[in-house]
């Protein structure tokens, strides 16, 4: 148990993400300015405005922490050691969906100590979903969440996946296979599987896309592995320019082999 934060810190993050969500919604309800980054992915003025707001407010409270963020980040990996507290920000996770005026996006913040995930905060204003964890539990809208490991897989079960997955894998699964457009949101939905019948989410992407969801999943007794079955070394992810080297799976079954057999590389 690490106990980096007190009750007032968790209240601060909830208030901060709520305000950030309000600012993003205001932009989405007006005219969205869309441009393409070098990798052809979409960025809007909301990504930049929300990121700036979050960093300014967080630095006021945690000025000695390390900050890692999606838009314009060029931090060196040697800035992190085992005692470094990092706040990892994805201001709008699901920018493409945001730019389409759809509600399937979220604001995601992860807190790591060194290379160890500690706290996550993921807020979807459009869906009224607020996921977080403390040192004891994971929560959805203040309700404690633990994954249901005995969920039965059938035609109404769900797998969430990154949008490009069909180019990389065949999927052998009897239920529904869905993409909602937001990595952190997809991943967090796997801890609410008693209600939404989700089995897993598979995606690749960067550390900031996953960072808010990872501590929440782990605290809810969910599981994370690479699709190969290998465990995650976050040090290697940081050294790999904050990019996961393979597809990462959040899942809630007892046996990973059930999950591994679903995804067959092309």
N, C-alpha and C positions, 0 to 999 in steps of 0.2 A: 504494500500500500504506500503510495507516494505522498499524497496529501499536499499538493502544490497550492491548491486553491481552498478558500473558505466559502461559506454560504454567500457572502457578499459578492464574491467573484462570479459565482454562477448566476446570481441575479443581474449582475452587470452584463454578462454575455447575452442573457435573454433579452434585456432591454436594448442592447446594442444591435442585435440581429433584427429585432422587431422594427427599430428605427431604420435600419438599412433596408429592410424589406419594404417599408412604407415609401422610402425614397425611390426604390426601384419600380414599385408599382406606379408611382406618379409618372415616371418616365415612360413606362409601358402604356400608360393610358393617354399619352400624347403622341409625339412623332419620334419614332426610333431611328437613330442614325446608325446605319450598318456599314462596316468596312471589313475587308479581308486582311488577315495577317499573312505572314510569309508562307505559312503552311496551309493557306486557303481557309482556315477556320474563321468563324465570325466573331467580331468584337463590336460592341455597341458603346454609346456614351454612358450607359448604365454600368457596364463593367468597370470603366475607368472611374466614374464618380463614386460608386459604392466602394471600390477598392481604396480610393483616397480617403473617404470618410472613415472606413474601418481602421486603416493604418493610423490616421491622426488620432482617433479616439483611443485606440489600443496603446499607442505610444505614450499618451498622457498618463496612463495607469501602469503600464509595464515598460518603462523606458529602457530597462536593462535587458530586455528579451531580444532574441534574434527574430527577424521577420523574413518569411518566404512567401512569395505571392505570384499569381499567374501573370499579370500584365506588366511587361517590361522588366521582369526580374532577371538579374545577372549576378547573383551572389556566388561567392566562392565556396567550395565544399569545405575548405580548411577553416571556415568560420565556425564549424560545429565540432564540439567534442562531447564527451559523455555527460558533462554537466550543463551543456547549453540548453536553455529553454527556448524553443522555437514556436512561433505562432505561424501557422501555414494557412493562407487565405485563398479561397476561390470566390471572388465577389459575386459572380453570376455563373453557377454551374448549370449549363444548359442554355448557353447564349443563343444558339440557333432557335430553340423553342421560344425563348424570350422574344427574339426578333420576329417571330411569326405571330406574336400577340397571343400565345398560348400560355397556360399557367404551370406547365411542367418544367420548372426550374427551381433552383434553391440557392441559398447563400450558405457557404460551408467554411468552417474554421476548425482546424485541428491544432492541438497543443502537444508537442513532443518534448520529452527530456532526453537530450542526446539523440539516440536513434530508437527511442522507445515511445510508442504512442500512449498518451495519458488521457487527454480529454478531447471530446468532439462535440461540435455544435452545428447542427444542420437545420435550416429553417426554410420551409416552402410556404411563402405567403399565399400563393394562389390556391394551395390545397389545405391551408391551415394545419400544417404538420410541423411540429418542433421536436426534433430528436436531440438528445444530449446524454451525457453520462457524468457521474461524479465518481468518487473512489469506491462506491459500493454497488451502484446500480446503473442501468441504462433506462432511459425514459422516452416516452412519446406523449407529448402534451401533458406532462407531469404524472403520467401513469407508468409504473414500473413495467418494464418489458423483459421477458426472457424468451428465447426461441423455443418453439415446440419441436422437439427432436423426433417426435413420433408421428409427424404429419404423413398422411398417406398420399402417395403420388398416383394421380389418375388424370383423366382428361380435363379436369378443371384446375389442375395445378399450374403454377406459373414459373417460368424462367425469364428473367430480364437479361438483356445483353447489349453490348456496344453495337452501334449501328453498322459497323463494317464487318461484323463477325461472320456473316454469310460468305464473305470472300476467303475466310481463313479456315472455317470448320463446317463439317456436316453436323447437324444436331439431331440426335436420336432420342426423342422425348415424347411421351404420349399426350402431354398437356399443351398449354398455350406458351408460345415463345414471343416475347414482347420487348420493344424498345420504346422508352418514354423520353429519352433525350437528355437525361441528367445522371451522371455517374454516382454522385453522393446520394442522391435520392433513390436511385435503383438499389444501391448497396444497403441503405438504411431500411428499405422496405423488407429486406430479408429477416429482420428481427421481429417484424409484425406478422409473421407467417401464419399464426393461428387465425388471423382474420382474412389475410389476402391470399393464403395458400401458396405463397412463394417458396421456391426450393433453393434458388441460387441466382446470383448475378455474376456475369463474367464480363470483364472489361480490361483494358490495358492502360493507356493514357499516362498522366503524370502524377507525382505525389500530391499536388494540391487538389487534384480532382477527387482523390480518395481520402485525404488526410482527415477531414471532418468525420467521415463515416467509420473509419477503422477503429478508433477507440470505443465507439458506441457498439459496434458489432461484437467486439471482444468482451466488453462488459456485460452484454446481453447473453453471453455464452455461445455466441455464434462462432464460425470458423472462417479462416482465411488461408488459402494456399494458392500457389501457382497451379495452372491447369495440368502441369506435368506431375504434380504431387509434391513438389519441393516447397520447403518453408521459405518465408520472406526474410531477407536480411536488409533492413532499411538502410544500413550503412552503404550497401552496394547500390541501392536505389539513388541515394544522394550522390554518390560518386559517378553514377550513370546519368549525370545532368538532370537528376530528379525525375527520371523516367523509369517506369517498371520495365524490366527486360523481357517479360513474357506476360501472357494473359493471367490476370489475378481473378480468383473465384471467391466470392463471399457465399457461404452455404450454411445450411442448418440441419443436414442429415447427420446421423451418427457415423456413417461409413463413407469416406471420401470416394471409394471405388464406385459407388453409385453415381456420383457426380462426374467422375473422370470418364466413365463410359458414355456419357451423354455427348461429349464434345470430341469429334473425330477430325483430326487435322486433314485438310485437303492436300 
